[in-house]
Amino acid sequence: MLARRLFATRTAFAGLSKPAAGAGRRFESTVKVGESSSASERPPQQAPRKKRPIGGFRGGVVGFLLGVTTAGAFGFVYLIEEYQRATSLVLSSVDELERSSLKVKEYVKKIETVESDLAKVRENSATSQQVAQLKADWRKQSDILARDHLELKAHVWEIEQDVDTALGSSSSLKGGN
């Protein structure tokens, strides 16, 4: 439609530049006008098209459609860019969440190993009640040892006394002879 308008305006301006006298005639060679072929063979002359003025309503509708199309295109591009930004933000949040979840998993593994080590220590360690019992047993053994030591000392002293008396009596016997 636009091409027809441009072509129509071009032919209208081209018609103004030609001289008015030769505007309606065709150029023919040596053939005489009377000898020319029948009129039906001649191509009919085309009447110059009337230039239709673009009305205010049609121009307004075209302008409105052009504006809506342009605004829609810019809006669509803006929405696509916003969508890409939002998608990249979501992806970065997902990546950050994945990193933090991996850290949490590592912490959980460390806690589990510490808990298992603590359980082993609890199995191998004594309770305060067992320690108190051990202290009491040690004191008893210490007391028994001290008493046995004193008894042995007393026994050794008795033996020394017996040896001294035996030696003292034998030395008096030797000296008396």
DRENKOL-432842 format. One line per field, with one value per residue (C-alpha): y, x, z; residue in three letters. Coordinates in nm, 3 decimals. Layout:
REM DRENKOL-432842
north Y, ...
east X, ...
up Z, ...
type ALA, ...
END
This chain:
REM DRENKOL-432842
north 0.000, 0.235, 0.138, 0.233, 0.570, 0.633, 0.519, 0.737, 1.047, 0.975, 0.950, 1.261, 1.457, 1.302, 1.421, 1.781, 1.781, 1.671, 1.927, 1.954, 1.922, 1.578, 1.440, 1.253, 1.128, 0.817, 0.814, 0.616, 0.548, 0.553, 0.393, 0.636, 0.702, 0.574, 0.254, 0.173, -0.138, -0.149, 0.047, -0.265, -0.349, -0.019, -0.023, 0.210, 0.513, 0.510, 0.803, 0.954, 0.836, 1.080, 1.141, 1.049, 1.272, 1.100, 1.191, 1.285, 0.975, 0.733, 0.908, 0.896, 0.525, 0.454, 0.667, 0.499, 0.152, 0.252, 0.394, 0.092, -0.142, 0.056, 0.079, -0.292, -0.379, -0.167, -0.310, -0.663, -0.597, -0.444, -0.744, -0.984, -0.793, -0.786, -1.158, -1.228, -1.015, -1.191, -1.529, -1.448, -1.331, -1.652, -1.858, -1.673, -1.727, -2.097, -2.118, -1.938, -2.169, -2.471, -2.345, -2.281, -2.622, -2.785, -2.596, -2.715, -3.075, -3.041, -2.905, -3.192, -3.445, -3.278, -3.281, -3.649, -3.737, -3.539, -3.713, -4.057, -3.970, -3.846, -4.171, -4.370, -4.157, -4.207, -4.583, -4.586, -4.331, -4.384, -4.217, -4.006, -4.287, -4.529, -4.280, -4.243, -4.622, -4.641, -4.382, -4.574, -4.899, -4.725, -4.587, -4.932, -5.082, -4.801, -4.856, -5.231, -5.176, -4.932, -5.176, -5.467, -5.253, -5.172, -5.536, -5.637, -5.370, -5.496, -5.853, -5.755, -5.572, -5.877, -6.087, -5.840, -5.853, -6.229, -6.227, -5.976, -6.181, -6.495, -6.337, -6.167, -6.492, -6.671, -6.399, -6.428, -6.800, -6.756, -6.507, -6.723, -7.018
east 0.000, 0.283, 0.468, 0.164, 0.148, 0.516, 0.486, 0.177, 0.347, 0.658, 0.459, 0.264, 0.587, 0.736, 0.434, 0.496, 0.846, 0.735, 0.615, 0.238, 0.218, 0.375, 0.227, -0.063, 0.103, 0.292, 0.596, 0.545, 0.783, 0.715, 0.379, 0.111, -0.177, -0.427, -0.237, -0.204, -0.359, -0.700, -0.782, -0.827, -0.459, -0.352, -0.299, -0.538, -0.384, -0.385, -0.539, -0.316, -0.423, -0.566, -0.358, -0.563, -0.487, -0.408, -0.688, -0.648, -0.832, -0.624, -0.302, -0.406, -0.484, -0.153, 0.034, -0.146, -0.065, 0.296, 0.324, 0.161, 0.388, 0.699, 0.597, 0.512, 0.850, 1.036, 0.821, 0.891, 1.266, 1.249, 1.057, 1.309, 1.599, 1.423, 1.350, 1.717, 1.826, 1.580, 1.689, 2.056, 1.972, 1.784, 2.073, 2.326, 2.101, 2.078, 2.457, 2.501, 2.247, 2.431, 2.763, 2.609, 2.440, 2.777, 2.928, 2.645, 2.704, 3.074, 2.986, 2.743, 3.013, 3.255, 2.992, 2.921, 3.290, 3.323, 3.013, 3.151, 3.485, 3.301, 3.103, 3.428, 3.578, 3.266, 3.290, 3.656, 3.637, 3.539, 3.246, 3.285, 3.130, 3.390, 3.666, 3.536, 3.528, 3.882, 4.001, 3.842, 4.005, 4.341, 4.310, 4.225, 4.522, 4.743, 4.624, 4.674, 5.023, 5.110, 4.979, 5.166, 5.481, 5.441, 5.378, 5.688, 5.888, 5.765, 5.843, 6.194, 6.245, 6.135, 6.374, 6.654, 6.571, 6.571, 6.902, 7.048, 6.933, 7.060, 7.391, 7.408, 7.361, 7.608, 7.867, 7.819, 7.869, 8.188, 8.321, 8.234, 8.439
up 0.000, 0.092, -0.227, -0.438, -0.270, -0.330, -0.693, -0.745, -0.606, -0.816, -1.137, -1.048, -0.999, -1.313, -1.512, -1.407, -1.549, -1.902, -2.150, -2.168, -2.549, -2.577, -2.261, -2.420, -2.744, -2.823, -3.036, -3.350, -3.631, -4.003, -3.980, -4.075, -3.849, -4.104, -4.164, -3.800, -3.673, -3.522, -3.211, -3.008, -3.042, -2.897, -2.531, -2.361, -2.207, -1.836, -1.674, -1.409, -1.067, -0.833, -0.529, -0.229, 0.059, 0.386, 0.616, 0.978, 1.096, 0.888, 0.989, 1.353, 1.334, 1.161, 1.412, 1.700, 1.567, 1.505, 1.858, 2.019, 1.824, 1.919, 2.284, 2.287, 2.137, 2.393, 2.672, 2.556, 2.544, 2.892, 3.025, 2.873, 3.033, 3.370, 3.338, 3.264, 3.563, 3.791, 3.660, 3.719, 4.073, 4.141, 4.002, 4.217, 4.520, 4.440, 4.408, 4.739, 4.903, 4.765, 4.906, 5.246, 5.248, 5.172, 5.466, 5.689, 5.573, 5.660, 6.005, 6.061, 5.969, 6.211, 6.487, 6.422, 6.447, 6.770, 6.910, 6.821, 6.983, 7.292, 7.309, 7.293, 7.570, 7.782, 7.734, 7.832, 8.112, 8.472, 8.637, 8.950, 9.152, 9.015, 9.098, 9.455, 9.489, 9.353, 9.607, 9.890, 9.771, 9.742, 10.095, 10.225, 10.044, 10.169, 10.526, 10.494, 10.358, 10.637, 10.900, 10.740, 10.734, 11.101, 11.183, 10.989, 11.165, 11.498, 11.401, 11.287, 11.619, 11.808, 11.605, 11.674, 12.041, 12.032, 11.846, 12.091, 12.387, 12.228, 12.145, 12.482, 12.663, 12.447, 12.497, 12.871, 12.837, 12.648, 12.889, 13.192, 13.091
type MET, LEU, ALA, ARG, ARG, LEU, PHE, ALA, THR, ARG, THR, ALA, PHE, ALA, GLY, LEU, SER, LYS, PRO, ALA, ALA, GLY, ALA, GLY, ARG, ARG, PHE, GLU, SER, THR, VAL, LYS, VAL, GLY, GLU, SER, SER, SER, ALA, SER, GLU, ARG, PRO, PRO, GLN, GLN, ALA, PRO, ARG, LYS, LYS, ARG, PRO, ILE, GLY, GLY, PHE, ARG, GLY, GLY, VAL, VAL, GLY, PHE, LEU, LEU, GLY, VAL, THR, THR, ALA, GLY, ALA, PHE, GLY, PHE, VAL, TYR, LEU, ILE, GLU, GLU, TYR, GLN, ARG, ALA, THR, SER, LEU, VAL, LEU, SER, SER, VAL, ASP, GLU, LEU, GLU, ARG, SER, SER, LEU, LYS, VAL, LYS, GLU, TYR, VAL, LYS, LYS, ILE, GLU, THR, VAL, GLU, SER, ASP, LEU, ALA, LYS, VAL, ARG, GLU, ASN, SER, ALA, THR, SER, GLN, GLN, VAL, ALA, GLN, LEU, LYS, ALA, ASP, TRP, ARG, LYS, GLN, SER, ASP, ILE, LEU, ALA, ARG, ASP, HIS, LEU, GLU, LEU, LYS, ALA, HIS, VAL, TRP, GLU, ILE, GLU, GLN, ASP, VAL, ASP, THR, ALA, LEU, GLY, SER, SER, SER, SER, LEU, LYS, GLY, GLY, ASN
END
